[in-house]
Amino acid sequence: MAEERRVLVVDDEPNLLHAVQLYLEDEGFTVLTATNGQDALQKARELLPNAIVMDVQMPGMDGFETLGELRKLSAAPVIMLTVRGEEADKVRGLRLGADDYVTKPFSQRELAERVRAVIRRAETPGAPPRTEIVVDHHLTIDFSKNEVLIDGQRQTLSPTEHRLLHQLVSNPGRVMTTESLLTRVWGPEYRGEDQYVRLYVSYLRQKLGARYILTEKGLGYRFVDFRAR
């Protein structure tokens, strides 16, 4: 028997909440619901969902504020729902710890696939990397600790940053296409979502320094070839 997968859906629109609940239950998920941020935090704390789908625009505590509080008590993957679809809202959510976003109106089938994808990524262990990689005298990467050491300063990596950096570092000097990185790090459902790669490359550059991850215009990204040094 397949292990139960619990999804917490948070939205103040009763009709949408009910429709999403019915569809996800038909897809085999156990669905929990909440209509506001406080209720969502309580249920996340007590019921330990495997994934959370949460609207951005809610009265009182909105989705961004709820997400900030949620990340203090749960590492469950979060998909944000937004009606705007604006890049700034998407970036804000990702920076606060969201794993994905879906713009309203959305396909129920697409949402279900996104839920499966974030749960799969959360539950799939990464390939066992070398414990420590010395790139040069400025940069050392320790994948076992999810951190980098740059000029003596430690920077912790998020799970997504870890997966992306591991793909780049495992192929030094080789151009990794944006599509390839999306498939390997986020999953095949994310083809065409180039902004994910751009955003997380920018995060890595902030932590490592800009000179290590090079942009190959129109193709993708390349980590400097440290093997020849």
N, C-alpha and C positions, 0 to 999 in steps of 0.2 A: 504494500500500500504506500502510495506517495506521501511524503511528509507534508503536513499542513503548512501553507504559506499564508500568513495573515497580512492584510493590507488595510491600513487606516486611511479613510477618505475624509477630508475636512473641507466643508463648503457650507456657506450659509444659505444656499439656494436649495430648498427641499426637493424640487423636481429633478435637478441635475444630480443631487446626492443620491436619490433613489435610483435614477437611471444607471449611474455608474456602479452602484452597489449590485444591481441585478445583473449587469453585463459581466462584471468581474466574478461574481458567484457562478455564472454560467461557464466562465473560463476556468473554474476549479479553485478559485481563491476563497478564503474565509475573509469576509469583509467586515471591518469595524467602522463606525461612522462617528463624526463629531461635527458640530455646527459652529464652533468658535474656537479661538486659540486656547483658552484655559481648559476647555474640555479635551482638546487634542493633547495638550501636555499631560493631563492626568491619565488619559488612556494610553499614551505612549509609555508612560512610566510604569503603569500597572499591567498592561497587556502585551508589551514587547512585540510590536508588529515587525514583520520582515521588511516592509516598505511603507512609505507614507505618501499619499497624494494630497496636496494642499493648495487651496485657492489663495491668491495673493490679496485680493480685495475682500476683506471681511470687516464688519463693524467692530469697534473696540480695538482689540489686538489684531493687527493685520497679519498677513502671511509672513512678511519679512521679520516682524518682531517675534512672532511665534517661532519661526525658524531659528532665530538667534538663541532663544531660550531652549528650544528643543536640542540644539547641538551641545548643550551643557549636560544633558542626561541621556542622549541616545545617539548612536552612530548609524541608525537605520537609514538607508538611502531615501532621499526625498525628491519627489517630482512636484514642481510648482506649476500651478495653473494660472495663466494670465490672459486677460482679454486684450491687452495692449499689443503684445508682441514686439515691444520696443527693445532695441539692443541694450539700452541702459538698465531696464528692469531685469533682463535676463542675466546681465553681468552682475548686477547687485545680488541676485539670488544665488548665483554660483559662488560668488565671493563669501557669502554668508554660510555656505556649506551645502547648498542644494546640489543634487547630482544630475538633474535634468529639468527641463521645463516643457510644457505643452501649451500652445496658444488656443484659447477659445475662439470660435467653436472648433471642436476637435473630433476626430474619428474615435469611437469607442475601441475599435480594433487596434488602432495605433496606440492608444493609451495602454491597453492590455499588453501589447508587445513591449512598450517602454518599461512597464512594471516588471515583466519577466527579465528584461535586460539588466535593470539595476539590481535586481535580486541575484541574478546569475553572477554579475561582477562582484557583488559583495561576498558571495559564497565561494567563488573560485579562487583558490590560492595561486599566487603568482609563481612563475618558474623560479626555482631556487637559484638566485644570482650569486656571483662571487661576493663574499662578505664585504670586502673593501677594495675599492678601485682608486688608485692614485693617478689622476689625470695629469697633473703637473704640480709644481711646488705651491701653487695657489689653491688647488681644488682636490679634495678627496671625497669620494662618495661611498657611503656605507648603507647598502640596501637592507641589510639585516636590521638596522635601527631606523630606517626611513629618514635618514638625515644626510646632509652634506656639510662639509667643513670647508669654508672659504676664507682664506687668510686668517685662520684661527677662530672664526666665528661660526657657531653651529646654527644650521637652519633645518627645521623639521619639515618633512615632505607630507603632503596629504596623500591619501590612497591613490587618487587619480594622478597626481604629480609623480608618484612613485612608479606607476605603471607606464606612464609616458616616457619618463626619463630612462627606465629600464629598456624600453624598446630602442630608444636613440643610442644609448651607451652600448647596447649589445651589437650595434651595427656601426662602429666608428668609421667615419669617412664615407659612408654610404648614404645616398639620398633616399630618405623615407618619404614616400608620397603622402599627401594629406589623407587620401582615401585609405591607404594602407594603415596609417596610424589610427584613423577612426575605427576601422574594423578590428584592429588588434587590441586597442585600449578600451573603446566604448562598446563595440559590437557591430555586426553587419547592419543592424537596424538604423545606424546613424550615418550612413553614406549620404553625402551632401550637406551635412551639418558642419561645414568647415570652421565656423566660429568657435567651436569647442577646442579645436586644435590651436587656433590662434590665441585664444584666451589662456590656455594652460602653458603654451610655450612662453607667453609673456610672464606668467607666474614663475616659471623655471628660470627665465633670464633674470628676474629680479633677485632670485635667491642665489644663482650661480654666477651671474655676470653675463653680459651680452655676448662675449666673444666665443662661448663654447657651443652654442646652438646657432647654426648659420641657416639663413633663409635661401632657398634655391627658387627664385621667382618662377611662378607658374608650375612648380613641381612639388615642393614640399620642404623638408628640413633635413639638415645633416649635422650630426655631432662631430666635432673636430676629431681627426684621426690621431689619437694619443699613442697608438702602438708603435709609431715610427720614432718616438722620442726616446 
